[in-house]
Amino acid sequence: MTALPPNAQLLAPAAKLDYFDVRSAPLPHPMTALEAWNLIMSRPLPLIRLAFKIRDAISGLFGVKKIGGFTGARQTSVATGDHLDFFLVEDITPDCLVLTERDRHLDVMTCIAVHDDRLFVISSVLTHNLFGKVYMLPVGPAHKLIVNAMLRRLDTGVKGASATH
């Protein structure tokens, strides 16, 4: 696993998390965490909309609110308390964007961190019940694939650059 950058934020200490993943890739040029978010979200993955529809349909049977997925809408500024798609912005600095989604089944935090010319996507999850644990069984491995695919789409200009974990 990639080492955490010093500006990373987690829901809890790593040893207490039910899911924890760190992915990173070189940045194509210096940018803020929000600019990096805009870059990786600007071109949605081909099957991601279908994946979110399936997620919403299945989860809805268990009383989980629909999240709809990612719009790819570019944001020039956000503040704590704003939303980026279904995520709540819990913290924003030039080098760190902290996004959460919390419900009765689980709490999810995605931290977009920029450090040493790299972009880090740090995901931490705490589950609250059996549904949350079962939900993460397919979502955990799928999340890793999705984040890797998004990071590979960065136009790094570095020959042979790829996402690492």
PEDAGI-V305271 format. One line per field, one symbol per residue. phi: phi as a letter, one per 30 degrees, with the letter a starting at -180 (. if undefined). psi: psi as a letter, one per 30 degrees, with the letter a starting at -180 (. if undefined). Layout:
phi->???
psi->???
//
This chain:
phi->.dddddcdbbdaeedcddbabbbaadddaeadddddeeddcdbedecdddedddeddddedcidddcijcciddcdabbejdcchddddcabbecabccbbbbdcacbbcccbcahibcccccbbcccadeeddededdeddeedddeddddddddiceidadbb
psi->kkkklfgkklelkeffkfkkkkkllkkflklleeeeeeefffjkkegeeeeeeeeeeeeefggkkkffakfgkkkfkllkflkjbfkkjfkklegkjkklkkafelkkkkjjkkkhglkkjkkkkkkfaeeeeeefeeeeeeeeeeeeeeeffkifgjkgklkl.
//
